[in-house]
């Protein structure tokens, strides 16, 4: 029986709960191969960061942002990578956009204050 993307996503979350990041990535990739979702890319970013694979993490968070730039958590995580790359103005604009629609979002406020 063929499984749907949510099945593999659930297995990936279970692996995450057990700090099995490689296994979680395996399941997230299977889930995304069936049906891509921004949240899956965000979780993959988390796994890659835990495995200290920052190039892959950045690629995943960029994909998540492209799929859903209105998700505040994803947008802040993407802005963090932009700051590390020295793309400060782009990161500031992204954070300002977040705060225009959600002015009480703490992580965006903090990150923007940190780079000013």
C-alpha positions as semicolon CSV with decimal commas, in nm:
position;residue;x (nm);y (nm);z (nm)
1;X;0,000;0,000;0,000
2;X;0,135;0,340;-0,100
3;X;0,158;0,596;0,179
4;X;0,073;0,963;0,153
5;X;0,301;1,251;0,243
6;X;0,146;1,293;0,590
7;X;0,242;0,938;0,678
8;X;0,611;1,006;0,618
9;X;0,585;1,349;0,778
10;X;0,450;1,180;1,093
11;X;0,736;0,930;1,094
12;X;0,979;1,219;1,053
13;X;0,830;1,402;1,351
14;X;0,861;1,086;1,558
15;X;1,226;1,061;1,459
16;X;1,276;1,426;1,555
17;X;1,127;1,357;1,897
18;X;1,397;1,093;1,938
19;X;1,676;1,322;1,809
20;X;1,728;1,099;1,505
21;X;1,793;1,378;1,257
22;X;1,926;1,167;0,970
23;X;1,623;0,939;0,988
24;X;1,391;1,237;1,013
25;X;1,547;1,384;0,699
26;X;1,495;1,056;0,517
27;X;1,123;1,068;0,599
28;X;1,089;1,439;0,527
29;X;1,242;1,384;0,182
30;X;0,995;1,102;0,115
31;X;0,710;1,325;0,226
32;X;0,827;1,610;0,004
33;X;0,871;1,379;-0,292
34;X;0,502;1,293;-0,267
35;X;0,380;1,645;-0,189
36;X;0,602;1,943;-0,111
37;X;0,507;2,165;0,179
38;X;0,677;2,467;0,333
39;X;0,657;2,320;0,683
40;X;0,846;2,011;0,569
41;X;1,125;2,228;0,432
42;X;1,132;2,424;0,758
43;X;1,169;2,102;0,958
44;X;1,439;1,981;0,719
45;X;1,624;2,306;0,784
46;X;1,609;2,234;1,156
47;X;1,752;1,885;1,104
48;X;2,033;2,008;0,881
49;X;2,121;2,275;1,137
50;X;2,139;2,008;1,408
51;X;2,372;1,810;1,180
52;X;2,578;2,125;1,113
53;X;2,499;2,114;0,740
54;X;2,436;2,483;0,694
55;X;2,435;2,493;0,314
56;X;2,154;2,238;0,304
57;X;1,974;2,413;0,591
58;X;1,984;2,743;0,407
59;X;1,852;2,587;0,088
60;X;1,561;2,433;0,279
61;X;1,461;2,752;0,457
62;X;1,478;2,943;0,130
63;X;1,245;2,686;-0,027
64;X;1,011;2,714;0,270
65;X;1,012;3,093;0,239
66;X;0,943;3,079;-0,135
67;X;0,648;2,849;-0,071
68;X;0,504;3,057;0,213
69;X;0,667;3,393;0,270
70;X;0,382;3,493;0,501
71;X;0,479;3,242;0,768
72;X;0,648;3,457;1,029
73;X;0,866;3,183;1,176
74;X;0,998;3,079;0,836
75;X;1,057;3,439;0,734
76;X;1,259;3,512;1,049
77;X;1,467;3,199;1,002
78;X;1,535;3,299;0,641
79;X;1,628;3,651;0,756
80;X;1,880;3,499;0,999
81;X;2,056;3,328;0,707
82;X;2,048;3,650;0,504
83;X;2,215;3,835;0,791
84;X;2,487;3,570;0,814
85;X;2,547;3,620;0,442
86;X;2,580;3,995;0,489
87;X;2,255;4,070;0,307
88;X;2,144;4,304;0,584
89;X;1,912;4,533;0,388
90;X;1,718;4,242;0,243
91;X;1,686;4,090;0,590
92;X;1,568;4,424;0,735
93;X;1,304;4,459;0,465
94;X;1,184;4,107;0,526
95;X;1,159;4,171;0,901
96;X;0,980;4,502;0,848
97;X;0,727;4,323;0,627
98;X;0,664;4,070;0,903
99;X;0,611;4,346;1,157
100;X;0,374;4,535;0,928
101;X;0,133;4,243;0,936
102;X;0,217;4,121;1,287
103;X;0,374;4,401;1,491
104;X;0,389;4,196;1,811
105;X;0,593;3,909;1,666
106;X;0,877;3,893;1,918
107;X;1,141;3,706;1,716
108;X;1,115;3,959;1,431
109;X;1,128;4,254;1,671
110;X;1,433;4,110;1,847
111;X;1,622;4,027;1,528
112;X;1,552;4,368;1,378
113;X;1,671;4,538;1,698
114;X;1,986;4,324;1,695
115;X;2,085;4,434;1,345
116;X;2,010;4,807;1,386
